[in-house]
Structures are given as structure tokens and as C-alpha cells.
Amino acid sequence: ATVRSQFPGVPTVTTDQLALALVDSASAPLLLDARQPDEYAVSHLPGALRINPDARGQDLAAAVAAIPDGRDVVVYCSVGYRSAGLVQRLREAGARRVSNLEGSIFRWANEGRPLAGARGADGLVHPFSDSWGRLLDPEHRATVATE
């Protein structure tokens, strides 16, 4: 609810919708992980590319230019806040088929969906912080140093 109220114009896709879209590899969306490198290293959605969640200016323009014509893009982070901000900036920079994953990787993992990365095979996700990590089911919470 917080993400929707802070970013009311940002389109979203649910984890169910994304899972269905990923079944057809020919039309699967491009997945962008808007978390820090240490978070991405623990686990990420299979096939996702990491993007700087704070991308602006030339970095943002380069990201938009790298999106293949006609391809849908789904951006996610831990819970959807950082990715919603990035989706908003990408759309303002000219990207049109970009959506935020509602609930992001925490919801994806809590639903038992597949993860990739160093600890993804174990279903573990970087908790981002002690407070935000409480939104991640304990069995999916990786043990890492957090703030």
C-alpha cells in the first residue's frame, strides 16, 4: 500500500502474472533487479540483470536505450519501493513497457518461486535490513550483516 500511494502512476505486475509471462521464453519480459550488488549476489530472479537503483542522467538514458524494442520490462527490488522509483524514472526517460513487480523478490520468495544466485538454490534472499527483513518469511531470510 505504501508503494502504491508513493508511486500512484507506476504500473505494476503481480507475481502470478510474471510467473505466467516467464513460461514463454520467447515473449518473457526483461527482468531488472534494482538492488545493491551484495543483495543480488545472494539471490535474484532467474535471468534478471542488476541495474543501479539510483540510476540517473546518462546511466538512465543508457538503460532505456538498451531495452529491446517492444519488450516488456519488469523491475523489482526487495519490497518494491526502490524499483517503483526506478520504474518512474525509466518511464520519464522514455521507456514505455516498464512495470514494477508488486511485492518484489520478498513476495516472490515467500511464495516459493524459483531463485538464482549463490544462495538462491536454497530459496534464500538478502533481507536488506533488520526491519524490512521481517517481511521475508524466516525460512527465506539469508543471514547477512544488515543495518
PEBEL-V628458 format. One line per field, one symbol per residue. phi: phi as a letter, one per 30 degrees, with the letter a starting at -180 (. if undefined). burial: # if it has 9 or more other C-alpha atoms within 8 Angstrom, else .. A space follows every 50 residues. Layout:
phi: ???
burial: ???
This chain:
phi: .dddddbdcddbbdddddeddddcddcdddccccbdedddddaadeidcd bddcebhdddddddddddeicdbbcbbdbjddddddeedddddjdcccbc ddihdddedediddbbjecdddicbddiaddddddceedcdddbdbd
burial: ..#...#..#..###..#..##.....########...#######..#.# #.#.#....##.##..#...#####################.#.#..### ##########...####.###.######.#.###.#...###.....
